[in-house]
Amino acid sequence: MFVRKMTPSQSSLYGEIDDLQDLTFIERPIRRSLKTAEEIDKLTVDEDLNDIERAVYLLSSGEDIQRASVIINLPILVRQNPAETFRRVVPKVREVLHVAGGEMQLAAAGSFLTILQDDIVLIQTHTHSILQIVLLNLDHRDTVVSNAWLETLLSAIDALPKETIRQEILSPLLSKHQLSQSVPARLASCRILGKVVGKFESSIVKKDLLPLVRSLCQDVEYEVRACMCRQLENITRGIGVDHTKAEVLPELVELAQDEASTVRLAAFDTIINLIEMFDSDDRSCVIFPLVKAFCEKCFKGDEAVLASLSFQYGKLCHGLSESFTDEQHLWFLEFYKKLCCLGLQHENGHCESQPYPLELESKYALVRRNCAYNFPAIVLFADPNHFLSELYRTFSSLCHDPEISVRRTAASGFHEVVKLLGPNVHYVHKELITLLQDDSLEVLDALINNLQETLELATSRGEGAGPESKQVNIPDLVPALVAAEQKAASSLHWRVHEKLLQCYSCLPRVVSGDQIYFRFLQRMFSIITNNNVLPVQQEAVRTLCVFLRYNRKQEQRQEIISKLKQELAQGRSYWNRLRYLDLCYITIDLFSKSYFCKHFLTPALELVSDPVANVRYKLCYMLPKLRSTIRPADKHLVQQLEFCVRKLLCREKDKDVMVTLRKTVLELDKMDITEPYHKRHERELLDQKKEKEETLLLEMELLERQQSEAKLAGEKQTDKKQRDSKSGMSGSKGMSVSTLGATPSSSSGKEMRRAKLARSRSLSGHPTTTKMTNSDKTLKVKDSGSCPGSGKSTMLPINASTSSMPVLIRSNTSSSVDHRSNGNKDTQSRKLSVQRKSSSFGMQSGRE
């Protein structure tokens, strides 16, 4: 059979197969049907019975599965025929539930709960029949079943009238709170009390229900005390603020000092929820000492309660802040700092976990995570102006915490902290960089959710005002953003990468255009052409379009557009050509019609000859959108689009493309007819607004270019003056000595000044002609300030930047003074020599 010789491994394998073939399998008889004929006869029901009769028959003599089916479908029967259902079916359900198991009990509880919640029938009509079934099964021995019936009863209370609640519910409730009753019955009494208290007036609650509440608060079982304690909030709101201090507060104080931690925790949560109902005296004299003792006791050894305390801490501080003294305020703030560092040790400015048991370490991490969750509330509690001195180290510790969950929570609330800090946002700039560079992608994901808002606030409210604060933050921010994008791209969580690219659309408002051009644009091109995830590619396309929209340099814009045409519209991969069509969708929304038609429309229409049918299919689908960007005056573009449609109609062979093309042609014919006037007018106004913005960007670019050129010219003039002053340093000593020995006569002084000026020029290392041309240029600039219309020199004061303006103003002033004095060349040479002498004296004194 086998031609080749088998290897040892193959022979061993076939040997095992032969051994398996030697086994004889026992043939078992296959059961042809799941039910026997006798069982099928039992499950068969007469087809002539209506729904009500069939339900009664199945509840009376059917199998358990049939009874359960009737109970599950009870809401449908109530909708169809409520009167007959409650008259004939519900009594049968009550009989069945006496002997039913847990599953049928849960099904019945769910069905009655659906009937009550969906308002299928007016509950007042059949109150008695429903409540009798619910109350009868409330004491079921199975805890799960009894809780299900209890939820049904609590839902029914909202729709029951007062008298029905008093007669049907409160009367049996007064007997169930006794110690002779079971613990589940007393727990049910607590929850029912908390629910019914809102249905009665405060006087009735105080008279009839408060004695029962006090009795349950002092129950021997800690579970009952804790359950009743959590219902005190509803009872307090039922009796009102007037009776809270005398009736409820003593019970809360006693429960807060209970021996069971569960009861203390319930009392603590209830106190926090009721803080606004206590006056300032109660808060400062009763609540604060109670809460302080509770916090200290939890910190020493009750970690389970400490987690709940840390979660409620922000709400607690704000509830009591108005009644705090400075000392109390400081105590709560310091206690919060202790909670933030619980389970950590600080070495060399870094947080490291102490070696605790695993369970205790997880509890401490939960406490620190809750502290990070409450940090914005604590900033508001401590006053944002004191953030640097009071909370900065704590916040830095949370952002550097060894647990990922803590850092993730800190990142989730970072934007809230930035909002509260306002002009002091530069305090947390390092922490923002740290979270952006975090090793965990979960932390980055939490930060990304509000990254746009965070970045805009961090760069617009930095140290100082205006663009200077932005420049302070950018050098560290840009590398961190680049690293975050690379980390997200290298992971398998493409949704995080997509969200981050979406956040990058705010970068034109955060960093400069050059930084976007040199640090982010090439990365966007790489993602578009190389990434394998379509949503990530599309988001990169959108972000790239936003970068292009707000770029202020014409050269960079032209380079980006040409690269888009080359790599996408004319790309070798059809995938890239599809991305160009996606880009056209986005640019239509971002740019004006004229800009789109000028730069993007023609390459899109050229794809009509694309060899891939998917590209032509998408182009056909886009044709109405492209047609909406062409104005009626641009007839050559309209003809170009019509030519593309004719070309497709004549040459297209793909069936799907042809179907889409026919629909597109019909839509193109109806475009000008079906569109309402007001929508067209709104689009025209929006397009005009976009054109104005684009024109404004061009004007801003021209202005910035002129300012930069003027600034460069001013710097060149300053350099020339410095070189002139350095060239005169060699003859400064001779000039100063001759000046000291000069006679005060005017005529000889003029001649001596000319001779010294010529000597100083001849002693310099540069040729005289070069100096003369430099001085001529300087004089031309000076003369231009008072002589308008003198060529290029007249443009310097207009185009000058802020830094070069003072030089031009001084030259204009000196020239105007010279013109007003009507002096001759001797006077000008005298002024120059005086200036040279003053500079030589200054340099000489500096050397001495």
BAKOL-797471 format. One record per residue (C-alpha): residue in one letter; y, z, x. Coordinates in steps of 0.5 Angstrom, whole numbers. Layout:
BAKOL-797471
(site A (Y Z X))
...
//
This chain:
BAKOL-797471
(site M (0 0 0))
(site F (5 2 6))
(site V (6 -3 11))
(site R (10 1 16))
(site K (7 7 19))
(site M (9 14 16))
(site T (13 19 20))
(site P (10 26 20))
(site S (16 28 16))
(site Q (14 23 11))
(site S (7 24 11))
(site S (8 32 10))
(site L (13 30 4))
(site Y (8 25 1))
(site G (2 31 2))
(site E (6 35 -2))
(site I (7 30 -8))
(site D (-1 29 -8))
(site D (-2 37 -9))
(site L (3 37 -15))
(site Q (-1 31 -18))
(site D (-7 35 -17))
(site L (-4 40 -22))
(site T (-7 39 -29))
(site F (-1 41 -34))
(site I (-3 44 -40))
(site E (-1 40 -46))
(site R (2 45 -52))
(site P (3 42 -59))
(site I (10 40 -60))
(site R (13 43 -67))
(site R (15 37 -71))
(site S (20 41 -75))
(site L (24 47 -74))
(site K (23 50 -81))
(site T (16 50 -84))
(site A (16 47 -92))
(site E (16 54 -94))
(site E (22 56 -91))
(site I (25 49 -93))
(site D (24 51 -100))
(site K (27 58 -99))
(site L (33 54 -97))
(site T (34 49 -102))
(site V (39 50 -107))
(site D (40 46 -114))
(site E (45 41 -113))
(site D (47 42 -120))
(site L (50 48 -119))
(site N (58 49 -118))
(site D (61 52 -112))
(site I (62 59 -115))
(site E (55 59 -118))
(site R (52 57 -111))
(site A (55 63 -108))
(site V (53 68 -113))
(site Y (46 65 -112))
(site L (46 65 -104))
(site L (49 72 -104))
(site S (43 75 -109))
(site S (37 71 -106))
(site G (39 67 -100))
(site E (37 68 -93))
(site D (42 72 -88))
(site I (45 66 -85))
(site Q (46 63 -92))
(site R (50 70 -94))
(site A (54 69 -88))
(site S (56 62 -89))
(site V (58 64 -96))
(site I (62 70 -93))
(site I (66 66 -88))
(site N (68 61 -93))
(site L (70 66 -98))
(site P (78 64 -97))
(site I (76 57 -99))
(site L (73 59 -105))
(site V (79 64 -107))
(site R (84 58 -106))
(site Q (80 53 -111))
(site N (78 58 -116))
(site P (81 65 -115))
(site A (80 68 -121))
(site E (72 67 -122))
(site T (72 68 -114))
(site F (74 75 -115))
(site R (70 76 -122))
(site R (64 74 -119))
(site V (63 73 -112))
(site V (67 79 -109))
(site P (63 84 -112))
(site K (57 81 -110))
(site V (60 81 -103))
(site R (61 88 -103))
(site E (54 89 -105))
(site V (51 85 -99))
(site L (56 89 -94))
(site H (52 95 -96))
(site V (46 93 -92))
(site A (49 88 -88))
(site G (49 88 -80))
(site G (55 88 -75))
(site E (56 80 -75))
(site M (56 80 -83))
(site Q (61 85 -83))
(site L (66 82 -78))
(site A (65 76 -82))
(site A (67 79 -88))
(site A (73 83 -85))
(site G (76 76 -82))
(site S (75 73 -88))
(site F (79 78 -92))
(site L (84 78 -86))
(site T (85 71 -87))
(site I (86 72 -95))
(site L (91 77 -94))
(site Q (95 74 -88))
(site D (95 67 -91))
(site D (98 69 -98))
(site I (92 65 -101))
(site V (93 69 -107))
(site L (98 75 -110))
(site I (95 81 -107))
(site Q (98 85 -113))
(site T (93 82 -117))
(site H (87 84 -114))
(site T (89 90 -110))
(site H (84 94 -112))
(site S (78 90 -111))
(site I (80 88 -104))
(site L (82 95 -102))
(site Q (75 98 -105))
(site I (71 94 -100))
(site V (76 95 -94))
(site L (76 103 -95))
(site L (69 103 -96))
(site N (67 100 -89))
(site L (73 103 -85))
(site D (68 109 -83))
(site H (62 104 -81))
(site R (58 107 -75))
(site D (60 101 -71))
(site T (66 102 -67))
(site V (68 94 -67))
(site V (66 94 -74))
(site S (71 99 -76))
(site N (76 97 -72))
(site A (76 90 -75))
(site W (76 93 -82))
(site L (82 98 -80))
(site E (86 91 -77))
(site T (85 88 -84))
(site L (87 95 -88))
(site L (94 95 -83))
(site S (95 88 -85))
(site A (94 89 -92))
(site I (99 95 -92))
(site D (105 90 -91))
(site A (104 86 -97))
(site L (102 93 -102))
(site P (107 96 -106))
(site K (109 103 -105))
(site E (105 106 -111))
(site T (99 103 -109))
(site I (99 105 -102))
(site R (101 112 -104))
(site Q (95 112 -109))
(site E (90 108 -105))
(site I (91 110 -98))
(site L (95 116 -97))
(site S (91 120 -102))
(site P (84 119 -98))
(site L (88 119 -91))
(site L (90 127 -92))
(site S (83 129 -92))
(site K (81 124 -86))
(site H (86 128 -81))
(site Q (82 134 -82))
(site L (78 137 -76))
(site S (71 136 -80))
(site Q (72 128 -80))
(site S (70 124 -74))
(site V (74 122 -68))
(site P (74 115 -70))
(site A (77 117 -77))
(site R (82 121 -74))
(site L (84 115 -70))
(site A (85 111 -76))
(site S (89 116 -79))
(site C (94 116 -73))
(site R (95 108 -74))
(site I (95 108 -81))
(site L (101 113 -81))
(site G (105 109 -76))
(site K (104 103 -81))
(site V (106 106 -88))
(site V (112 110 -85))
(site G (116 104 -86))
(site K (115 103 -93))
(site F (118 110 -95))
(site E (124 114 -95))
(site S (126 119 -90))
(site S (126 124 -94))
(site I (119 123 -97))
(site V (116 122 -89))
(site K (119 128 -87))
(site K (116 132 -93))
(site D (109 129 -94))
(site L (108 126 -87))
(site L (111 130 -82))
(site P (106 136 -83))
(site L (100 131 -82))
(site V (103 128 -76))
(site R (104 135 -72))
(site S (97 137 -74))
(site L (95 130 -70))
(site C (99 131 -64))
(site Q (96 138 -63))
(site D (89 135 -64))
(site V (83 138 -60))
(site E (81 131 -57))
(site Y (86 128 -52))
(site E (85 121 -55))
(site V (87 123 -62))
(site R (94 126 -59))
(site A (95 120 -55))
(site C (94 115 -61))
(site M (99 119 -65))
(site C (104 120 -59))
(site R (104 112 -59))
(site Q (106 112 -67))
(site L (112 117 -66))
(site E (116 111 -65))
(site N (115 108 -71))
(site I (115 115 -75))
(site T (122 117 -71))
(site R (125 110 -74))
(site G (122 112 -81))
(site I (126 119 -81))
(site G (132 116 -78))
(site V (137 119 -72))
(site D (139 125 -76))
(site H (132 128 -76))
(site T (129 126 -69))
(site K (132 132 -65))
(site A (129 137 -69))
(site E (123 134 -71))
(site V (120 129 -66))
(site L (123 131 -59))
(site P (120 138 -59))
(site E (113 134 -60))
(site L (115 129 -55))
(site V (117 134 -50))
(site E (110 138 -51))
(site L (106 132 -50))
(site A (109 130 -44))
(site Q (107 136 -41))
(site D (100 135 -43))
(site E (94 136 -39))
(site A (91 129 -40))
(site S (94 124 -36))
(site T (93 119 -42))
(site V (97 123 -47))
(site R (103 124 -41))
(site L (103 117 -40))
(site A (104 115 -48))
(site A (109 120 -48))
(site F (113 117 -43))
(site D (112 110 -46))
(site T (115 113 -53))
(site I (121 117 -49))
(site I (123 110 -46))
(site N (122 106 -52))
(site L (127 112 -56))
(site I (132 113 -51))
(site E (137 110 -55))
(site M (136 114 -61))
(site F (138 121 -57))
(site D (145 123 -55))
(site S (148 124 -49))
(site D (146 131 -48))
(site D (139 130 -50))
(site R (139 125 -45))
(site S (142 129 -39))
(site C (139 136 -41))
(site V (132 134 -44))
(site I (130 127 -42))
(site F (132 127 -35))
(site P (129 134 -33))
(site L (122 131 -36))
(site V (122 124 -33))
(site K (124 127 -26))
(site A (118 132 -27))
(site F (114 127 -29))
(site C (115 122 -24))
(site E (114 127 -18))
(site K (108 129 -21))
(site C (105 122 -22))
(site F (108 120 -14))
(site K (103 126 -12))
(site G (97 124 -14))
(site D (96 120 -21))
(site E (96 113 -19))
(site A (94 110 -26))
(site V (100 113 -29))
(site L (104 111 -23))
(site A (103 104 -25))
(site S (106 104 -32))
(site L (112 108 -29))
(site S (113 103 -24))
(site F (113 98 -30))
(site Q (118 101 -34))
(site Y (122 104 -29))
(site G (128 99 -30))
(site K (128 100 -37))
(site L (128 107 -36))
(site C (134 107 -31))
(site H (138 103 -36))
(site G (137 107 -42))
(site L (139 113 -38))
(site S (145 111 -33))
(site E (150 112 -38))
(site S (149 120 -38))
(site F (147 120 -30))
(site T (151 124 -26))
(site D (152 121 -19))
(site E (147 126 -16))
(site Q (142 124 -21))
(site H (143 116 -20))
(site L (142 117 -13))
(site W (135 121 -14))
(site F (133 115 -19))
(site L (135 110 -14))
(site E (131 113 -8))
(site F (125 114 -12))
(site Y (125 107 -13))
(site K (125 106 -6))
(site K (119 110 -5))
(site L (115 106 -10))
(site C (117 100 -7))
(site C (114 102 0))
(site L (108 106 -3))
(site G (102 104 1))
(site L (106 101 7))
(site Q (108 103 14))
(site H (114 100 17))
(site E (113 98 25))
(site N (118 93 28))
(site G (121 91 22))
(site H (115 89 19))
(site C (111 92 13))
(site E (104 93 14))
(site S (99 96 9))
(site Q (96 103 11))
(site P (88 103 11))
(site Y (87 106 4))
(site P (80 105 0))
(site L (80 98 -3))
(site E (81 101 -10))
(site L (87 105 -8))
(site E (90 100 -4))
(site S (90 95 -11))
(site K (93 100 -15))
(site Y (99 101 -10))
(site A (100 94 -9))
(site L (100 94 -17))
(site V (106 99 -16))
(site R (110 95 -11))
(site R (109 88 -16))
(site N (112 92 -22))
(site C (118 94 -17))
(site A (119 87 -15))
(site Y (119 85 -23))
(site N (124 91 -24))
(site F (128 89 -18))
(site P (134 85 -22))
(site A (135 91 -26))
(site I (135 96 -21))
(site V (141 91 -17))
(site L (145 92 -24))
(site F (143 99 -24))
(site A (146 101 -17))
(site D (152 96 -17))
(site P (151 89 -14))
(site N (157 91 -9))
(site H (153 96 -6))
(site F (147 92 -5))
(site L (147 91 3))
(site S (148 99 4))
(site E (143 101 -2))
(site L (138 95 -3))
(site Y (138 90 2))
(site R (132 93 6))
(site T (128 94 0))
(site F (129 87 -2))
(site S (127 85 5))
(site S (121 89 5))
(site L (119 86 -2))
(site C (120 79 0))
(site H (115 81 7))
(site D (110 85 3))
(site P (103 84 6))
(site E (100 82 -2))
(site I (101 75 -4))
(site S (102 78 -11))
(site V (108 82 -9))
(site R (112 76 -6))
(site R (110 72 -12))
(site T (114 77 -16))
(site A (120 77 -12))
(site A (120 70 -11))
(site S (120 69 -19))
(site G (126 74 -20))
(site F (130 71 -14))
(site H (135 67 -18))
(site E (136 73 -22))
(site V (138 77 -16))
(site V (142 71 -14))
(site K (146 71 -20))
(site L (148 78 -20))
(site L (150 78 -12))
(site G (155 73 -14))
(site P (160 72 -8))
(site N (155 76 -4))
(site V (149 72 -4))
(site H (149 70 3))
(site Y (146 77 4))
(site V (139 74 1))
(site H (140 68 5))
(site K (134 70 10))
(site E (130 72 5))
(site L (130 65 1))
(site I (128 62 8))
(site T (123 67 8))
(site L (120 65 2))
(site L (121 58 2))
(site Q (117 58 9))
(site D (111 63 6))
(site D (104 62 8))
(site S (102 62 1))
(site L (103 56 -4))
(site E (103 61 -10))
(site V (109 64 -7))
(site L (113 57 -7))
(site D (110 56 -14))
(site A (114 62 -16))
(site L (120 60 -13))
(site I (120 53 -15))
(site N (121 55 -22))
(site N (128 56 -21))
(site L (129 53 -15))
(site Q (135 49 -17))
(site E (139 54 -20))
(site T (138 58 -14))
(site L (140 53 -9))
(site E (146 51 -12))
(site L (148 59 -13))
(site A (146 60 -6))
(site T (151 54 -3))
(site S (157 55 -8))
(site R (158 62 -7))
(site G (156 63 0))
(site E (161 67 5))
(site G (168 65 4))
(site A (170 59 -1))
(site G (169 52 -1))
(site P (165 47 4))
(site E (165 52 9))
(site S (160 57 6))
(site K (156 51 5))
(site Q (156 49 12))
(site V (154 56 14))
(site N (147 56 10))
(site I (145 49 11))
(site P (142 49 18))
(site D (137 54 16))
(site L (136 51 9))
(site V (134 44 11))
(site P (128 45 16))
(site A (126 50 11))
(site L (126 45 5))
(site V (122 40 9))
(site A (117 45 11))
(site A (116 47 4))
(site E (115 40 2))
(site Q (110 38 8))
(site K (106 45 6))
(site A (106 43 -2))
(site A (104 35 0))
(site S (98 38 5))
(site S (95 42 -1))
(site L (91 40 -7))
(site H (96 43 -12))
(site W (99 36 -13))
(site R (103 39 -19))
(site V (107 44 -14))
(site H (109 38 -10))
(site E (111 35 -16))
(site K (115 41 -18))
(site L (118 41 -11))
(site L (120 34 -11))
(site Q (124 35 -18))
(site C (128 41 -15))
(site Y (130 36 -9))
(site S (134 32 -14))
(site C (139 38 -14))
(site L (140 37 -6))
(site P (146 32 -7))
(site R (150 38 -10))
(site V (147 43 -4))
(site V (147 39 3))
(site S (151 33 6))
(site G (149 26 5))
(site D (148 25 12))
(site Q (143 31 12))
(site I (139 28 6))
(site Y (139 21 9))
(site F (136 23 16))
(site R (132 29 13))
(site F (129 27 6))
(site L (130 19 5))
(site Q (124 17 10))
(site R (120 22 7))
(site M (121 20 0))
(site F (119 13 2))
(site S (113 15 5))
(site I (111 19 -1))
(site I (112 13 -5))
(site T (108 8 -1))
(site N (102 13 2))
(site N (101 19 -4))
(site N (95 18 -8))
(site V (98 22 -14))
(site L (102 18 -19))
(site P (106 23 -22))
(site V (108 25 -15))
(site Q (110 18 -13))
(site Q (114 17 -20))
(site E (118 24 -18))
(site A (119 22 -11))
(site V (122 15 -14))
(site R (126 19 -19))
(site T (129 24 -13))
(site L (130 18 -9))
(site C (134 14 -14))
(site V (138 21 -15))
(site F (140 21 -7))
(site L (142 14 -8))
(site R (146 15 -14))
(site Y (150 20 -10))
(site N (150 17 -3))
(site R (158 16 -1))
(site K (157 11 5))
(site Q (156 4 3))
(site E (152 2 9))
(site Q (147 7 8))
(site R (147 5 0))
(site Q (146 -2 2))
(site E (140 0 7))
(site I (137 4 2))
(site I (137 -2 -3))
(site S (134 -7 2))
(site K (129 -2 4))
(site L (127 -1 -3))
(site K (127 -9 -4))
(site Q (123 -10 2))
(site E (117 -4 1))
(site L (117 -4 -6))
(site A (119 -10 -10))
(site Q (116 -15 -4))
(site G (111 -10 -2))
(site R (104 -12 0))
(site S (100 -7 -5))
(site Y (101 -8 -12))
(site W (101 -1 -13))
(site N (108 -1 -9))
(site R (111 -7 -14))
(site L (109 -2 -20))
(site R (113 3 -17))
(site Y (119 -1 -16))
(site L (118 -3 -24))
(site D (118 5 -25))
(site L (124 5 -20))
(site C (128 0 -25))
(site Y (127 5 -31))
(site I (130 10 -27))
(site T (136 6 -24))
(site I (138 4 -31))
(site D (139 11 -34))
(site L (142 13 -27))
(site F (147 7 -26))
(site S (151 3 -29))
(site K (149 -4 -32))
(site S (153 -8 -27))
(site Y (151 -4 -21))
(site F (143 -5 -24))
(site C (144 -12 -25))
(site K (147 -13 -18))
(site H (142 -10 -14))
(site F (136 -9 -18))
(site L (135 -14 -23))
(site T (133 -20 -19))
(site P (127 -17 -15))
(site A (124 -15 -22))
(site L (125 -21 -25))
(site E (122 -25 -19))
(site L (115 -21 -20))
(site V (114 -26 -26))
(site S (110 -29 -21))
(site D (106 -23 -18))
(site P (99 -25 -17))
(site V (96 -18 -20))
(site A (96 -18 -28))
(site N (98 -11 -28))
(site V (105 -12 -25))
(site R (106 -18 -30))
(site Y (104 -13 -36))
(site K (108 -8 -34))
(site L (114 -13 -33))
(site C (113 -16 -40))
(site Y (113 -9 -43))
(site M (120 -8 -39))
(site L (123 -14 -41))
(site P (127 -11 -47))
(site K (130 -6 -43))
(site L (132 -11 -37))
(site R (135 -15 -43))
(site S (139 -9 -45))
(site T (143 -8 -38))
(site I (145 -16 -38))
(site R (152 -17 -41))
(site P (153 -23 -46))
(site A (158 -25 -41))
(site D (153 -26 -35))
(site K (150 -32 -38))
(site H (147 -34 -31))
(site L (143 -27 -32))
(site V (141 -29 -39))
(site Q (138 -35 -37))
(site Q (134 -33 -31))
(site L (131 -28 -36))
(site E (130 -33 -41))
(site F (127 -37 -36))
(site C (122 -32 -34))
(site V (120 -31 -41))
(site R (118 -39 -41))
(site K (115 -39 -35))
(site L (110 -33 -37))
(site L (109 -36 -44))
(site C (107 -43 -40))
(site R (103 -40 -35))
(site E (100 -34 -37))
(site K (92 -33 -37))
(site D (91 -26 -38))
(site K (89 -24 -45))
(site D (93 -17 -45))
(site V (99 -20 -42))
(site M (99 -25 -47))
(site V (99 -20 -53))
(site T (104 -16 -50))
(site L (109 -22 -48))
(site R (108 -24 -55))
(site K (111 -17 -58))
(site T (116 -17 -53))
(site V (119 -24 -55))
(site L (119 -22 -62))
(site E (123 -15 -60))
(site L (128 -19 -56))
(site D (129 -24 -62))
(site K (131 -17 -66))
(site M (135 -14 -60))
(site D (142 -16 -62))
(site I (140 -15 -70))
(site T (137 -9 -71))
(site E (141 -4 -66))
(site P (146 0 -70))
(site Y (153 -1 -68))
(site H (155 6 -67))
(site K (149 7 -62))
(site R (151 0 -58))
(site H (158 3 -58))
(site E (155 10 -55))
(site R (152 6 -50))
(site E (158 2 -48))
(site L (162 9 -47))
(site L (157 12 -43))
(site D (156 5 -38))
(site Q (164 6 -37))
(site K (163 13 -35))
(site K (158 11 -30))
(site E (162 5 -27))
(site K (168 10 -27))
(site E (164 15 -23))
(site E (161 9 -18))
(site T (168 7 -17))
(site L (170 14 -15))
(site L (165 15 -10))
(site L (167 8 -7))
(site E (174 11 -7))
(site M (172 17 -4))
(site E (168 14 1))
(site L (174 10 3))
(site L (179 16 3))
(site E (174 20 8))
(site R (173 14 13))
(site Q (181 13 13))
(site Q (181 21 14))
(site S (176 20 20))
(site E (180 14 23))
(site A (186 18 23))
(site K (183 24 26))
(site L (180 20 31))
(site A (187 17 33))
(site G (190 24 33))
(site E (185 26 38))
(site K (186 20 42))
(site Q (193 22 42))
(site T (192 29 44))
(site D (187 27 50))
(site K (193 22 53))
(site K (198 28 52))
(site Q (193 32 56))
(site R (192 27 61))
(site D (199 26 62))
(site S (201 33 63))
(site K (195 34 68))
(site S (198 28 72))
(site G (204 32 73))
(site M (201 38 75))
(site S (201 35 83))
(site G (209 35 83))
(site S (211 41 79))
(site K (212 45 85))
(site G (217 41 88))
(site M (220 40 81))
(site S (221 47 80))
(site V (224 49 87))
(site S (229 43 87))
(site T (231 45 80))
(site L (232 52 82))
(site G (237 49 88))
(site A (241 45 84))
(site T (248 45 83))
(site P (251 46 75))
(site S (255 39 76))
(site S (253 35 70))
(site S (253 28 74))
(site S (249 30 80))
(site G (244 34 76))
(site K (243 27 72))
(site E (242 23 78))
(site M (237 29 81))
(site R (233 29 75))
(site R (232 22 75))
(site A (230 22 82))
(site K (225 28 81))
(site L (222 24 75))
(site A (221 18 79))
(site R (218 22 85))
(site S (213 26 80))
(site R (211 19 77))
(site S (210 17 84))
(site L (206 23 87))
(site S (201 22 81))
(site G (194 19 82))
(site H (195 14 77))
(site P (199 7 77))
(site T (206 8 74))
(site T (205 2 70))
(site T (200 5 66))
(site K (204 11 65))
(site M (210 7 63))
(site T (205 4 58))
(site N (203 11 55))
(site S (210 13 54))
(site D (211 6 51))
(site K (206 8 46))
(site T (208 15 45))
(site L (215 12 43))
(site K (212 7 39))
(site V (209 12 35))
(site K (215 17 35))
(site D (219 11 32))
(site S (214 9 27))
(site G (216 16 23))
(site S (223 14 22))
(site C (222 6 22))
(site P (218 4 16))
(site G (214 -2 16))
(site S (213 -3 23))
(site G (206 -5 23))
(site K (199 -1 24))
(site S (203 5 27))
(site T (206 6 20))
(site M (199 7 17))
(site L (198 13 22))
(site P (201 19 18))
(site I (198 16 11))
(site N (191 16 14))
(site A (191 22 18))
(site S (187 28 17))
(site T (189 35 16))
(site S (188 37 23))
(site S (192 31 26))
(site M (198 32 21))
(site P (202 37 25))
(site V (202 32 31))
(site L (205 27 27))
(site I (210 31 24))
(site R (212 34 30))
(site S (213 27 33))
(site N (217 25 27))
(site T (222 31 27))
(site S (223 29 35))
(site S (225 22 33))
(site S (229 24 27))
(site V (233 29 32))
(site D (234 23 37))
(site H (237 18 32))
(site R (242 23 29))
(site S (244 25 36))
(site N (246 18 38))
(site G (244 20 45))
(site N (243 14 50))
(site K (237 14 55))
(site D (240 19 60))
(site T (240 24 54))
(site Q (233 22 53))
(site S (231 22 60))
(site R (234 29 61))
(site K (230 32 55))
(site L (224 29 58))
(site S (225 33 65))
(site V (227 39 61))
(site Q (220 39 58))
(site R (217 37 64))
(site K (220 43 68))
(site S (218 48 62))
(site S (211 46 63))
(site S (211 46 70))
(site F (214 53 70))
(site G (209 55 65))
(site M (203 52 69))
(site Q (206 56 76))
(site S (207 62 72))
(site G (200 62 70))
(site R (197 60 77))
(site E (201 66 80))
//
